[in-house]
């Protein structure tokens, strides 16, 4: 019934790739499409949709960058849930959809060709015309290909540029490609694997040492509160590409040597990102009072009921000169703000060889910076970078604590 409401010819399809009556779909039941936090459930994935692109290979050919042509690109896939359906999503499939400005889904199916095979390239969350995730054409320049290790010939690039605000940043997920699939394989519905986080989460904890006023009577009411944290001059845009190797099969990787702003080199664009109390991302009032260093604890300054204060940034070796700019107030319980300070903390040591791994933000991890502010000297005492699994971020991994 749904099929009759949809066009059979996908936009941009080759005319000699005649469409069949079978819609392209991805499995929900059986070998399920796997997703990752915050897509922890099928319902969460269904709420935001994902992107599917397909290249067509004629009968007898394989996806090799020469004989394959674009069949459809950046098509929205999602799940239309029936009115009486429970949350099991059993015996159904993800298919092409449209989402209205009022967030209503309707079928927008695309169909398998009558012959040949399709190769699929999929990412989440779905984007159309957004600056943060952009699907680009396959690489044709031999010089660029040479700087993309194990590049899968003929596959598209995905340019990822995190939004300026933490609240607008996406948990970019990209499934390994599915190559040379026939509509009769696996019942025509294939499982996707969105189980790898491709980005790095970054958040902050603070405590302090000392007082602003050297008077035991006056400073007993003195509190310290962070009002903003800004990461400055880190890599702000990268290419994610698909690769294939005899030892590791097919997957994806971040380009180390091809920059969106400089395809002939590796001069990556820089960006800065800020969270603040004024922007609603950080704790305020009594909840924002930092513990003293002697307590052995740090206060996570982002609001606990939201991820708007957690950065979702590109994995990278942090560039030399990148820094953390922290603004804080010294507050008296009765007199209000006694003073305000802005300090700059380098994100990597100088020279970087002293602590080479401190400046690495690995994909799929949460990096938590723990900083001790030095109140009387208007600076900082120390910064520790701890690495955690993204989905188990309260349990540190031994050997992953780096200090300077």
C-alpha positions as CSV (number, residue, x, y, z in Angstrom):
1,X,0.0,0.0,0.0
2,X,2.8,2.4,0.8
3,X,4.6,1.6,-2.5
4,X,1.9,3.1,-4.6
5,X,2.4,6.5,-3.0
6,X,6.1,6.7,-3.9
7,X,8.2,7.4,-7.0
8,X,10.2,4.4,-8.2
9,X,13.0,6.3,-9.8
10,X,15.5,7.7,-7.2
11,X,16.8,11.2,-7.9
12,X,20.1,11.0,-9.8
13,X,19.8,7.4,-10.8
14,X,21.2,6.2,-14.1
15,X,18.5,5.6,-16.7
16,X,19.9,2.2,-17.6
17,X,19.5,1.1,-14.0
18,X,15.9,0.3,-14.2
19,X,14.1,0.2,-10.8
20,X,12.3,-2.9,-9.5
21,X,9.3,-3.1,-7.3
22,X,11.4,-3.9,-4.2
23,X,12.2,-1.0,-1.8
24,X,15.6,-0.6,-0.3
25,X,15.4,-1.4,3.4
26,X,17.6,-2.1,6.4
27,X,16.9,-4.8,9.0
28,X,15.3,-4.1,12.3
29,X,14.6,-7.7,13.5
30,X,17.1,-10.6,13.3
31,X,20.6,-9.1,12.7
32,X,19.6,-5.7,13.7
33,X,20.9,-2.3,12.8
34,X,23.1,-1.5,15.7
35,X,23.4,2.0,17.1
36,X,25.2,3.8,19.8
37,X,24.5,6.4,22.6
38,X,22.8,8.8,22.4
39,X,21.1,6.4,19.9
40,X,20.8,3.8,22.6
41,X,17.5,2.5,21.4
42,X,15.8,1.8,18.1
43,X,13.3,4.4,19.2
44,X,16.0,7.0,19.6
45,X,17.4,6.2,16.1
46,X,13.9,6.4,14.7
47,X,13.5,9.8,16.2
48,X,16.3,11.4,14.2
49,X,16.8,9.3,11.0
50,X,20.0,8.5,9.1
51,X,21.5,9.1,5.7
52,X,21.9,6.4,3.0
53,X,23.8,6.8,-0.3
54,X,24.0,4.0,-2.9
55,X,26.2,3.3,-5.9
56,X,25.1,0.9,-8.6
57,X,27.3,-1.7,-10.2
58,X,26.0,-3.4,-13.4
59,X,25.6,-7.1,-13.6
60,X,29.0,-8.9,-13.5
61,X,30.8,-5.8,-12.1
62,X,31.9,-4.9,-8.5
63,X,32.2,-1.6,-6.7
64,X,35.7,-0.6,-7.8
65,X,35.6,3.1,-8.6
66,X,35.4,2.6,-12.3
67,X,32.2,0.7,-13.2
68,X,29.9,2.0,-10.5
69,X,27.7,5.0,-10.7
70,X,25.7,7.0,-8.1
71,X,22.2,5.5,-7.8
72,X,21.0,7.8,-5.0
73,X,22.7,10.1,-2.5
74,X,22.0,11.4,1.0
75,X,18.5,9.9,1.1
76,X,16.7,10.1,4.5
77,X,15.9,6.7,6.1
78,X,13.8,6.3,9.1
79,X,11.0,4.3,10.7
80,X,7.3,5.0,10.5
81,X,5.7,3.5,13.6
82,X,2.2,2.3,13.4
83,X,-0.4,3.8,15.8
84,X,-0.8,0.5,17.7
85,X,2.8,-0.7,17.5
86,X,4.8,-1.3,20.6
87,X,8.5,-0.5,21.0
88,X,9.9,-3.8,19.8
89,X,10.2,-2.7,16.1
90,X,10.0,-6.4,15.3
91,X,9.6,-7.7,11.7
92,X,9.8,-4.3,10.2
93,X,12.5,-2.3,8.4
94,X,14.1,1.1,8.1
95,X,13.1,2.6,4.7
96,X,13.2,5.9,2.8
97,X,11.2,8.6,4.4
98,X,10.5,12.3,4.4
99,X,10.2,14.4,7.5
100,X,8.0,17.5,7.5
101,X,8.7,20.8,9.2
102,X,6.3,19.7,11.9
103,X,8.2,16.5,12.4
104,X,5.8,14.2,10.7
105,X,7.2,11.2,8.8
106,X,5.9,10.0,5.5
107,X,7.2,7.2,3.1
108,X,9.6,8.3,0.5
109,X,10.9,4.9,-0.8
110,X,13.7,4.2,-3.1
111,X,13.9,0.9,-5.0
112,X,16.4,-1.7,-5.9
113,X,17.5,-1.9,-9.6
114,X,16.3,-4.9,-11.5
115,X,19.8,-6.2,-12.0
116,X,23.3,-5.6,-10.7
117,X,24.2,-4.6,-7.1
118,X,24.2,-1.7,-4.8
119,X,26.9,-0.5,-2.4
120,X,25.7,1.5,0.6
121,X,27.4,4.4,2.5
122,X,25.5,5.5,5.6
123,X,25.9,8.0,8.4
124,X,23.8,9.5,11.3
125,X,22.3,11.8,12.2
126,X,20.7,12.7,8.8
127,X,21.6,16.1,7.5
128,X,20.4,18.0,4.4
129,X,22.0,21.3,3.6
130,X,23.6,21.6,7.0
131,X,27.1,22.9,7.4
132,X,28.2,20.4,10.1
133,X,27.9,17.1,8.1
134,X,28.2,17.2,4.3
135,X,28.4,14.4,1.8
136,X,30.9,15.0,-0.9
137,X,31.7,13.3,-4.2
138,X,34.2,10.5,-4.5
139,X,37.9,11.4,-4.8
140,X,39.2,11.4,-8.4
141,X,42.6,13.2,-7.9
142,X,45.4,10.7,-7.7
143,X,47.4,13.0,-5.5
144,X,44.7,13.2,-2.9
145,X,43.9,9.5,-3.0
146,X,47.6,8.8,-2.3
147,X,47.2,10.7,1.0
148,X,44.1,8.7,2.1
149,X,45.6,5.4,3.3
150,X,43.5,2.4,2.0
151,X,40.9,4.7,0.4
152,X,38.1,2.7,-1.1
153,X,38.1,3.8,-4.7
154,X,34.8,5.4,-5.8
155,X,33.5,6.0,-2.3
156,X,32.2,9.5,-1.1
157,X,33.8,11.7,1.5
158,X,32.0,13.1,4.5
159,X,33.0,16.5,5.7
160,X,32.4,17.1,9.4
161,X,32.5,20.5,10.9
162,X,31.2,20.7,14.5
163,X,28.8,23.5,15.3
164,X,30.0,26.4,17.3
165,X,27.8,25.6,20.2
166,X,28.0,22.4,22.2
167,X,24.2,22.1,22.1
168,X,24.4,22.1,18.3
169,X,27.2,19.5,18.0
170,X,26.3,16.1,16.6
171,X,27.4,12.6,17.8
172,X,28.5,11.7,14.2
173,X,28.1,8.0,13.5
174,X,29.2,6.3,10.3
175,X,28.5,2.6,9.5
176,X,31.1,0.6,7.6
177,X,30.1,0.4,4.0
178,X,28.0,-2.5,2.6
179,X,29.5,-3.5,-0.8
180,X,27.9,-5.3,-3.7
181,X,24.6,-6.2,-2.2
182,X,21.9,-7.8,-4.2
183,X,18.2,-7.3,-3.5
184,X,17.7,-11.0,-3.0
185,X,20.5,-11.3,-0.3
186,X,19.3,-11.5,3.3
187,X,15.7,-10.9,2.3
188,X,16.7,-7.5,0.8
189,X,17.2,-5.9,4.3
190,X,20.7,-5.6,5.6
191,X,21.9,-4.7,9.1
192,X,23.9,-1.5,9.5
193,X,26.5,-1.0,12.3
194,X,26.4,2.4,13.9
195,X,28.1,1.1,17.0
196,X,31.3,3.2,16.8
197,X,31.4,6.7,18.0
198,X,33.5,8.7,15.5
199,X,33.8,11.9,17.6
200,X,35.4,12.8,20.9
201,X,33.5,14.1,23.9
202,X,35.2,16.8,26.0
203,X,34.2,18.0,29.4
204,X,35.7,19.7,32.5
205,X,36.0,19.4,36.2
206,X,37.5,22.1,38.6
207,X,38.6,22.6,42.1
208,X,40.8,25.4,43.6
209,X,43.5,26.2,46.1
210,X,44.0,29.3,48.2
211,X,41.8,32.4,48.8
212,X,41.6,35.9,47.4
213,X,41.4,37.6,50.8
214,X,44.1,36.7,53.3
215,X,41.8,37.0,56.3
216,X,40.4,33.9,58.0
217,X,37.3,35.8,59.1
218,X,36.5,37.3,55.6
219,X,37.5,34.4,53.4
220,X,35.3,31.8,55.3
221,X,32.5,32.9,53.0
222,X,34.5,33.0,49.8
223,X,33.4,30.7,47.0
224,X,34.8,30.1,43.5
225,X,32.5,29.6,40.5
226,X,33.5,29.0,36.8
227,X,31.5,31.2,34.4
228,X,32.8,30.1,31.1
229,X,35.2,27.7,29.4
230,X,36.5,28.1,25.9
231,X,38.6,25.8,23.8
232,X,40.6,27.8,21.4
233,X,42.3,27.0,18.1
234,X,41.7,23.3,17.7
235,X,41.0,21.5,14.4
236,X,37.5,22.5,13.3
237,X,36.8,20.5,10.2
238,X,38.0,17.1,8.8
239,X,37.1,14.5,6.2
240,X,35.8,11.1,7.1
241,X,36.5,8.6,4.4
242,X,35.8,5.0,3.7
243,X,38.6,2.5,3.4
244,X,39.3,-1.1,2.6
245,X,42.3,-3.3,3.5
246,X,43.1,-7.0,3.2
247,X,43.7,-7.2,7.0
248,X,40.9,-5.0,8.4
249,X,38.2,-5.3,5.8
250,X,36.0,-2.2,5.2
251,X,35.4,0.6,7.6
252,X,36.0,4.4,7.8
253,X,38.8,6.7,9.1
254,X,39.6,10.4,9.6
255,X,41.9,11.9,7.1
256,X,45.2,13.0,8.6
257,X,46.7,14.5,5.4
258,X,43.8,15.9,3.4
259,X,42.1,19.0,4.8
260,X,38.7,20.4,3.7
261,X,40.3,23.9,3.4
262,X,43.5,22.6,1.8
263,X,43.0,19.4,-0.3
264,X,46.6,19.5,-1.5
265,X,48.0,19.6,2.0
266,X,47.2,19.2,5.7
267,X,46.5,22.8,6.8
268,X,43.4,22.1,8.8
269,X,41.0,24.9,9.7
270,X,40.9,26.0,13.3
271,X,38.0,26.8,15.5
272,X,37.1,27.8,19.0
273,X,34.2,26.5,21.1
274,X,32.7,28.1,24.3
275,X,30.3,27.1,27.0
276,X,29.1,29.5,29.7
277,X,26.6,30.2,32.5
278,X,25.2,33.0,30.3
279,X,24.5,30.4,27.6
280,X,22.8,28.1,30.0
281,X,25.4,25.3,29.7
282,X,27.1,25.6,33.1
283,X,26.0,25.3,36.7
284,X,25.0,28.4,38.6
285,X,24.4,29.5,42.1
286,X,25.3,27.2,45.0
287,X,25.5,24.2,42.6
288,X,28.5,26.0,40.9
289,X,30.6,26.3,44.1
290,X,33.9,24.6,43.4
291,X,35.4,22.2,46.1
292,X,38.8,23.0,47.6
293,X,41.8,20.9,46.4
294,X,42.1,19.3,49.8
295,X,38.8,17.6,49.3
296,X,40.3,15.4,46.6
297,X,37.3,16.0,44.3
298,X,36.4,18.1,41.3
299,X,33.2,19.7,40.3
300,X,31.9,18.8,36.8
301,X,30.8,22.3,35.8
302,X,28.3,21.4,33.1
303,X,24.6,21.1,34.1
304,X,23.9,17.5,35.1
305,X,20.5,17.3,33.4
306,X,21.8,18.1,29.9
307,X,24.6,17.4,27.5
308,X,24.6,21.0,26.2
309,X,27.7,21.6,28.3
310,X,29.7,18.7,26.8
311,X,31.6,19.3,23.6
312,X,31.4,16.8,20.8
313,X,34.5,17.5,18.8
314,X,36.8,16.1,16.1
315,X,39.4,13.5,17.1
316,X,42.8,15.0,16.7
317,X,46.3,15.7,17.8
318,X,45.6,19.1,19.4
319,X,47.6,21.7,17.5
320,X,50.4,23.6,19.1
321,X,49.1,26.8,20.5
322,X,45.7,25.4,21.3
323,X,44.5,26.6,24.7
324,X,41.7,26.5,27.3
325,X,40.5,29.9,28.5
326,X,38.7,29.8,31.8
327,X,36.7,32.6,33.4
328,X,35.7,32.4,37.0
329,X,34.3,34.6,39.8
330,X,35.3,34.8,43.5
331,X,32.0,35.2,45.3
332,X,31.2,36.2,48.9
333,X,28.1,34.6,50.4
334,X,27.0,38.1,51.5
335,X,28.9,40.7,49.5
336,X,28.4,39.2,46.1
337,X,31.2,39.0,43.5
338,X,34.6,40.0,45.0
339,X,36.6,39.5,41.8
340,X,36.7,37.9,38.4
341,X,39.6,36.3,36.6
342,X,40.4,34.9,33.1
343,X,43.2,32.4,32.8
344,X,44.7,30.6,29.8
345,X,45.8,27.0,30.1
346,X,47.8,25.4,27.3
347,X,46.2,22.2,26.0
348,X,49.6,20.6,25.2
349,X,53.0,21.1,26.7
350,X,55.8,23.0,25.1
351,X,57.7,21.3,23.6
352,X,54.9,18.8,22.8
353,X,57.5,15.9,22.9
354,X,57.5,16.2,26.7
355,X,53.9,14.8,26.8
356,X,53.2,13.6,23.3
357,X,49.9,11.8,24.1
358,X,48.4,14.5,26.3
359,X,47.3,16.4,23.2
360,X,45.6,13.4,21.5
361,X,41.8,13.3,21.5
362,X,41.0,9.7,20.4
363,X,37.8,8.8,18.5
364,X,35.1,7.2,20.6
365,X,36.4,8.4,23.9
366,X,35.5,11.1,26.5
367,X,38.3,13.4,27.5
368,X,37.8,15.0,30.9
369,X,40.1,17.8,31.9
370,X,40.5,18.2,35.6
371,X,41.9,21.7,36.6
372,X,43.0,23.1,39.9
373,X,42.7,26.9,40.0
374,X,45.3,28.9,41.9
375,X,43.2,31.8,43.4
376,X,45.8,34.0,45.1
377,X,48.2,33.8,42.1
378,X,45.4,34.1,39.6
379,X,46.5,31.1,37.6
380,X,46.3,27.3,37.7
381,X,48.2,24.7,39.7
382,X,47.7,21.7,37.5
383,X,45.7,20.1,34.8
384,X,45.0,16.4,34.4
385,X,43.5,14.8,31.2
386,X,41.7,11.6,31.8
387,X,40.4,9.3,29.0
388,X,37.2,7.2,29.4
389,X,35.1,5.0,27.3
390,X,32.3,7.3,25.9
391,X,29.5,5.1,27.2
392,X,31.1,4.3,30.6
393,X,32.5,7.7,31.4
394,X,32.5,7.3,35.2
395,X,35.1,4.5,35.1
396,X,38.7,5.5,34.4
397,X,40.9,3.2,32.4
398,X,44.3,2.4,34.0
399,X,47.2,3.9,32.2
400,X,45.2,6.6,30.5
401,X,45.9,9.4,33.0
402,X,48.3,12.1,31.8
403,X,49.5,15.1,33.7
404,X,51.6,18.2,33.4
